[in-house]
Amino acid sequence: MSQPPIRPPCPPGACDCRREQLQAAGTDPRILLLTREQEHKLLERLENVETLEQLQHLQQRIFDQLGLRVHIAPGPNEVKTMRGISIRMDPVPGLCRKTRAAIPAAIRRGLERRPHIAWDLLNTFDLLRDA
């Protein structure tokens, strides 16, 4: 039985992913299963979500398969554009700096393409209750 492919390390000094911490006992190495090819597929899926339920399902799958928790919620200030929606990820050793930026950007592009998903998200936080 062969091992699944893992992401190759970033060039020295090019990233702050703290990959070396994954060698410690008790750390979760699943994030290394996100190869560059898999990352491109994930970003494409995040950009092309059709519903809030589909986005939430992807969030759960990202956590189940990679151990990465993605939080999407209204920001602390008034939400006038998609930039007002807070998209953050829990810090995970081994997660590449570029991937940490690419996942929220893909989600934001998906929300911009389908604003009804953002409205549904805001509605789950009761922000459009009186509208």
C-alpha positions in Angstrom: 0.0 0.0 0.0 1.5 3.3 -1.0 1.4 6.5 1.0 -0.8 9.4 -0.4 1.3 12.2 -1.9 2.2 15.1 0.4 3.0 18.7 -0.4 6.7 19.3 -1.0 8.3 21.8 1.3 8.5 25.5 0.4 12.0 26.8 -0.5 13.9 27.9 2.6 13.1 31.4 3.7 10.1 31.7 1.3 7.4 30.7 3.7 6.5 30.9 7.3 4.5 27.6 7.4 6.3 26.1 10.4 6.3 22.8 8.7 9.1 21.6 11.1 6.5 21.7 13.9 4.7 18.8 12.3 7.5 16.5 13.4 6.5 17.0 17.1 4.3 14.4 18.8 0.6 15.3 18.9 0.5 17.4 15.8 -1.9 16.7 12.9 0.0 16.2 9.6 -3.2 16.0 7.5 -2.5 19.5 6.1 0.4 18.1 4.1 -2.2 16.1 2.1 -3.1 19.3 0.4 -0.8 19.1 -2.6 -0.7 22.0 -5.1 -2.9 20.1 -7.5 -5.5 19.4 -4.7 -5.2 23.0 -3.7 -6.2 24.2 -7.2 -9.2 21.9 -7.2 -10.2 23.1 -3.7 -9.9 26.8 -4.7 -12.0 26.1 -7.8 -14.7 24.4 -5.8 -14.8 27.3 -3.3 -15.1 29.9 -6.1 -18.0 28.0 -7.7 -20.2 27.3 -4.7 -23.9 27.7 -5.4 -25.5 27.8 -2.0 -24.6 28.6 1.6 -25.2 24.9 2.5 -22.7 23.9 -0.1 -20.1 26.4 1.3 -20.7 25.1 4.8 -20.4 21.5 3.6 -17.0 22.4 2.0 -15.9 24.0 5.3 -16.7 20.8 7.1 -14.9 18.7 4.6 -11.8 20.9 4.8 -11.8 20.3 8.5 -12.5 16.6 8.3 -9.8 15.9 5.6 -7.2 18.5 6.4 -7.8 19.5 10.0 -8.2 23.1 8.9 -11.1 25.1 10.4 -12.3 28.0 8.2 -14.5 30.6 9.9 -16.8 32.8 7.8 -18.9 35.5 9.6 -19.8 39.1 9.4 -16.9 41.4 10.3 -16.9 43.6 13.4 -18.0 46.7 11.4 -20.9 47.3 9.0 -21.0 44.9 6.1 -21.4 46.9 2.9 -19.3 44.8 0.6 -17.8 41.3 0.6 -14.8 42.8 2.3 -17.0 43.3 5.4 -17.3 39.5 5.7 -14.6 38.0 7.9 -12.9 34.9 6.6 -10.2 33.5 8.8 -8.5 30.2 9.5 -7.2 28.7 12.7 -3.4 28.6 12.7 -2.2 25.2 11.5 1.5 24.3 11.3 2.4 23.3 7.8 -0.2 25.5 6.0 1.7 27.4 3.3 1.6 31.2 3.4 0.2 31.4 -0.1 -2.6 28.9 0.7 -3.5 30.9 3.8 -4.2 33.8 1.5 -5.7 31.9 -1.4 -8.5 30.1 0.5 -10.2 33.3 1.8 -9.7 35.0 -1.6 -11.4 32.1 -3.4 -14.3 32.2 -0.9 -14.6 36.0 -1.4 -14.7 35.6 -5.2 -17.4 33.0 -4.8 -19.5 35.3 -2.6 -19.0 38.2 -5.1 -20.3 36.0 -8.0 -23.3 34.8 -6.0 -24.3 37.6 -3.6 -27.4 35.5 -2.4 -24.9 33.3 -0.5 -23.6 36.3 1.4 -27.2 37.4 2.1 -28.0 33.9 3.4 -24.8 34.0 5.6 -25.8 37.4 7.0 -29.3 36.1 7.6 -27.9 33.2 9.7 -26.4 35.8 12.0 -29.8 37.7 12.1 -28.3 40.8 10.5 -31.1 41.0 7.9 -33.9 40.3 10.4 -35.5 43.8 10.0 -34.8 44.3 6.3 
